[in-house]
Amino acid sequence: MNLYLGDTVPDFTAPSTAGVIHFYDYLGDSWGILFSHPRDFTPVCTTELGEVARLKPEFDRRNTKVVGLSVDPVEEHERWKADIEETQGHALNFPLLGDQDRAVANLYGMIHPNASDTFTVRSVYIIDPAKKLRLTLTYPASVGRNFAEILRVLDALQLTDRYPISTPVNWEEGAEVIVSPGLSDDEAKERFPMGFRTLRPYLRLTPQPDKA
Ligand code: BEZ
């Protein structure tokens, strides 16, 4: 299945290390991150899962539930957990789906047959509280993801949902943001009392509005 930004993501029920997950119910009103791993007992995946466990408080702070997926069975995940904790220093503290029949992987398009017709690639889906797909990332098996970047995008998405702004290249929390070109200067003055600077009529920068 092809999933495009703005689509409603598919619901599913699947076993996990935290019991059976009914995806929509599990997410509730939270944001969600669903991310896939090629398989258990592999080195890059082990480091990634340790890192997501370390960052769990950061996801919690952003009202975001993380769910991992690997096409191996949950019993294998349970055996792998000890390795993750021992080698990465962080115990798995979020559900890891067992997708042995590839039902979820196929539903979300996580198998890219010309990369591997058996294992999932490293997919990331950011899902908003309305269950709309807001970001996808696809990495090959040989390259570990940068979860700091995923937190950065989450911050940007949540901020741009609250204000008529967008975020410039390499934006980080606390840096200037772009005033929506849809706002007139008068409207922008009203919405952004801290003011803005105009580099071009379509490129106006203002301090991050929730840092006033
Ligand atoms: C890894 O996680 O290290 C890995 C998994 C599948 C293929 C290649 C690398």
Boltz pocket constraint, residues with backbone or C-beta under 6 A from the ligand:
constraints:
  - pocket:
      binder: B
      contacts: [[A, 38], [A, 39], [A, 42], [A, 43], [A, 44], [A, 45], [A, 46], [A, 141], [A, 142]]
      max_distance: 6.0
